Amino acid sequence: MKPSETSTFHASSHILVQADRRGEGKLKHDEFHELMARLMKLPVGQELPDKKKKELWISATQGWRKQLDLDAFLGFYAQFGR
């Protein structure tokens, strides 16, 4: 792993751990959407439109996962940050 990849991995891992309220090592639908609102810097209490939530969830979970684990989140986060 390159130094920049290691840095991205640690940052992404930290973000996922903070968002994982249940401590399962995976994000469920509600945790993911709260995280996305924070990453998109929405004002507190404001939510993403339902259509956008669905698009992001499908993209992050590759359309078939029920929860978002670290591997899936890393791939999504790398693309989302661009």
Beta strands, then each sheet from edge to edge (+ up, - down):
strand 1: 26-27
strand 2: 68-69
sheet 1: 1+ 2-
end
